[in-house]
Amino acid sequence: MGILLSDLRYFYFTIYNLQAARDNGTFTAVLKKYTKPVLLIIDEWLLLKLTEAEARNLFELIHKRRKRSSTIFCSQFREREWYQQICSGESTLADAIMDRISYDSYKINIECIDPSKDLSMREVYGLDPALAK
């Protein structure tokens, strides 16, 4: 059994969507929207450290999706570094989020075999590396 690309729906999601929805009273509806898909892919996972409010919102999303659907977390950090990115590791929310992610999960770590051949997206698209600084 396969999935046809025409059957896939996607939403652009940022952690700020959840906080904006909480602020304007539409949090339940927005949370339902992101809870519903069978597969949710969260790219750039924990690129920036989460505040307590962001972590609380994310916890609710992850908790509602747990055991009902699949979530893929794409990160530049190793899983052992995620804890520090969630409220600097100083919150019980960090424990709760990591427990829900780690339990019943499959981990695929992509390792670089030859760093001299590993290209960044900036190099692939010919962008000036100096712009990244």
PEUR-V306313 format. One record per residue. N is the residue number from 0. SS is DSSP state (A for helix, B for strand, O for the rest). OMEGA is omega in radians with two decimals (NA if undefined). Layout:
n-><N/N>
ss-><SS/SS>
omega-><OMEGA/OMEGA>
//
This chain:
n-><0/1/2/3/4/5/6/7/8/9/10/11/12/13/14/15/16/17/18/19/20/21/22/23/24/25/26/27/28/29/30/31/32/33/34/35/36/37/38/39/40/41/42/43/44/45/46/47/48/49/50/51/52/53/54/55/56/57/58/59/60/61/62/63/64/65/66/67/68/69/70/71/72/73/74/75/76/77/78/79/80/81/82/83/84/85/86/87/88/89/90/91/92/93/94/95/96/97/98/99/100/101/102/103/104/105/106/107/108/109/110/111/112/113/114/115/116/117/118/119/120/121/122/123/124/125/126/127/128/129/130/131/132>
ss-><O/O/O/O/A/A/A/O/O/O/O/O/O/O/A/A/A/A/A/A/A/A/A/A/O/O/A/A/A/A/A/A/A/A/A/A/O/O/B/B/B/B/O/O/O/O/O/O/O/B/O/A/A/A/A/A/A/A/A/A/A/A/A/A/A/O/O/O/O/B/B/B/B/O/O/O/O/O/A/A/A/A/A/A/A/B/A/A/A/O/O/A/A/A/A/A/A/A/A/A/A/A/O/O/O/O/O/O/O/O/O/O/O/O/A/A/A/O/O/O/A/A/A/A/O/O/O/O/A/A/A/A/O>
omega-><-3.12/3.10/3.07/3.13/-3.14/3.13/-3.08/3.01/3.11/3.12/3.02/-3.03/2.91/3.13/-3.13/3.07/-3.09/-3.13/3.10/3.12/3.10/-3.12/-3.09/3.02/-3.13/-3.05/-3.10/-3.14/-3.13/3.11/3.11/3.14/-3.11/3.09/-3.00/-3.05/3.11/3.13/3.05/3.10/3.11/-3.12/-3.12/-3.12/3.09/3.05/3.04/3.12/3.13/3.00/3.10/-3.13/3.11/3.13/3.13/3.12/3.14/3.09/3.14/3.13/-3.11/-3.13/-3.13/-3.13/-3.04/3.11/3.11/-3.05/-3.10/3.09/3.07/3.10/3.11/-3.05/3.03/-3.14/2.99/-3.08/-3.12/3.12/-3.10/-3.08/-3.14/-3.12/3.14/3.14/-3.11/3.12/-3.04/-3.03/3.03/3.06/3.11/3.09/-3.09/3.14/-3.12/3.08/-3.11/3.12/-3.01/-3.10/3.13/-3.13/3.01/-3.11/3.08/3.11/3.13/-3.10/3.08/3.14/-3.12/-3.10/-3.13/3.14/-3.12/-3.10/3.03/3.11/3.10/3.13/3.14/-3.07/3.04/3.12/-3.12/-3.14/3.14/3.13/-3.11/-3.06/NA>
//
